[in-house]
Amino acid sequence: MPNSKMIALGEHRSVIRDLFEYGMERKKIVGEDNVFDFSIGNPSIPAPEAVGKELVRLIEETPPTALHGYSSAAGDPAVRRAVADYIRKTFGVNETPDDIYMTCGAAASLTISLHALLNEGDEVIVFAPFFPEYRVFIEKAGGVVKVVPAQGEDFAPDLDAFARTLSEKTRAVIVNSPNNPSGAVLSEETLNAIAGMMKKQSRLSGAPVWLIADEPYRELVYDGVTVPYPMRCYADTLVCYSFSKSLSLPGERIGYIALCHEAEDRDRVFAAICGAGRALGFVCAPVLFQKMIPALLGQTADVSAYRKNRDLLYSSLVSYGYTCVRPRGAFYLFLKAPDGDDAAFGETCRKRDLLIVPAAGFGMPGWLRVSYCVSEKTIRGALPVFEKIAKEYGLK
Amino acid sequence: MPNSKMIALGEHRSVIRDLFEYGMERKKIVGEDNVFDFSIGNPSIPAPEAVGKELVRLIEETPPTALHGYSSAAGDPAVRRAVADYIRKTFGVNETPDDIYMTCGAAASLTISLHALLNEGDEVIVFAPFFPEYRVFIEKAGGVVKVVPAQGEDFAPDLDAFARTLSEKTRAVIVNSPNNPSGAVLSEETLNAIAGMMKKQSRLSGAPVWLIADEPYRELVYDGVTVPYPMRCYADTLVCYSFSKSLSLPGERIGYIALCHEAEDRDRVFAAICGAGRALGFVCAPVLFQKMIPALLGQTADVSAYRKNRDLLYSSLVSYGYTCVRPRGAFYLFLKAPDGDDAAFGETCRKRDLLIVPAAGFGMPGWLRVSYCVSEKTIRGALPVFEKIAKEYGLK
């Protein structure tokens, strides 16, 4: 018998991936324009022009063996330096190149961090709603998932519940802001409150409770919202970053882990990160895209297109009578199932080739995620379908 | 405390990586030309011209969102089809696109395969000498390493010892031909003998013993040697391939797992591969380099340059009185420590800025690995150093 847990993970794909694959098959049958696929966070906005230019420049100007050769396991030294410089200058923290570990994207940043930090049976706290793969990553690293519910209209964490969930078994806490799937952004006040409780628990436990900040959506914010930098609130932090969404490069698998320079036991934690990357088989982050990064730090794809999508989608859905969370960041809109049954509502939509993701797996049954990183045409095509379904459900 | 095993793996880097990093630092001090770095398998021969051309063509002709977007987790369907077609036509087996899983290089192919197949405590047999990271990968996947020694001048596996090592606990056997570090190639006769014993054990165990064929060096062979295709000898096979060495793209992390079409329980094993890739955080193989593959299958960098290196290095070292294995493939030469102490001999060489890897970690104490995927200039610069050391050791 192969490993039964791995079989189960392979046979029961993530709901997101499952809908995405279904959508691709369905498009072949009924045509691209007749499937409204809001399933996956695959950016629709092209990478900034600088990406193509820098690719061509690197190919033309770099000898192939240097261009495509191995880098150090933690990343090309010049790239690590550029990332550290950018973080230091942008966020006013003390990052050095030795704090940066280049990765194959956000998922790798998370799995490497978790395998570095966790011992068998350690607890990891996540705040609902949360990206369902967190559970897969945490459990594979030997951890136990503890979910803290959200509260209120802005989906802020229930801090009382958080205080009750923290214990000597807590090894790490994952925050994800801007949030997938709700589009909510943690305020500095909330982050400070979370950090304060973690500091208290760390003192009680005699060992740090680690903050893992999953930040692929940091630059995708609207209405002038600012996203506080977690290291400024809490030293024992690992920022897990990816360029997938900000630069529209999700397939290229490029990101980093930034370990806070003031973290306790910094050298050994960084060693554990290197050890976990090695043991999981990552070797080094894809090297051509590593070399792209210094020229692209701080740039983003055209975020205003996502804002337009958000405005159109949010205002339309609300006008049809749906209950939604107004997203302040990322490119997800959280929609309440009219009768509270997310699976059934998702299925109703799927039958009309409208693909949105039931959020039970995100720790928030009764809700669905609508990824609006799609073309405006897809949204305009889908709106009549959303409206029709709203009428059938007797909304307005 | 972070995970102590991961700390240890990070603090005690692989001997290879350690020497490689040392060499890079040392070059800054004494100059590029004064360090003779034979530590790592970083190809010195540029990628074939077709690589640069195909990169530019893809960038010019593909819309950025399609070029850099996510692929399916198992890989882009057109790429999986091209790989399956190539394997079918080249090796006369029955691979279909559904048997191919694109990966982030050979290390990922191996870790994903091991996590897919192994349950805690399962044994994995490796033949000495073996790539030391096998131990890291196997143990991280919960497995136990069992080493079968080599015998004779051609470093063929000791088949009697193999028969004694196979048991009901054996879940998998790793073969690596052409071999890192010895450059030896398994003959069809030996592979058939191994397969025969594995079939017998599978019947006894009532479950397949899996053959994991680690094949990044398949195309790098000399003197007309042919490398038998393992699936032709044994159905329960996973071929772990990488384009790192054949196309001189080691930093780009692109390879695949090919599961034999006739493997027992094929669907569930493939599901377990998908599950393991997901749980380890791979998401999809880097997508630009995935898309490069159909145009490049069957091409290689200029292998004749490695053959020239081999001839120059082998004949020179033998003429100085060293005992070496004549490599038939890959780009490694296995050298016997004159006094049997590989660590001390490696240190003697290191003091003269000649970096070769003691092979105790490869399961073959008393030997050292010389990676000759370097420039001819590096070899010519190193030969007087090798000769001087030979004289000091009283060889000839």
Interface residues (C-beta under 8 A of the other chain):
Chain A: M1 P2 N3 S4 K5 M6 I7 A8 L9 G10 E11 R13 S14 R17 E21 M24 I40 N42 P43 S44 I45 P46 A47 V51 G52 L55 V56 I59 P63 P64 T65 H68 G69 Y70 S71 S72 A73 C104 G105 A107 A108 L110 T111 I112 H115 A116 L117 L118 N119 E133 V136 F137 E139 K140 A207 S248 L249 P250 G251 E252 R253 D265 R268 V269 F270 A271 A272 I273 C274 G275 A276 R278 A279 L280 G281 F282 V283 C284 A285 P286 V287 L288 F289 Q290
Chain B: M1 P2 N3 S4 K5 M6 I7 A8 L9 G10 E11 R13 S14 R17 E21 M24 I40 N42 P43 S44 I45 P46 A47 V51 G52 L55 V56 I59 P63 P64 T65 H68 G69 Y70 S71 S72 A73 C104 G105 A107 A108 L110 T111 I112 H115 A116 L117 L118 N119 E133 V136 F137 E139 K140 A207 S248 L249 P250 G251 E252 R253 D265 R268 V269 F270 A271 A272 I273 C274 G275 A276 R278 A279 L280 G281 F282 V283 C284 A285 P286 V287 L288 F289 Q290
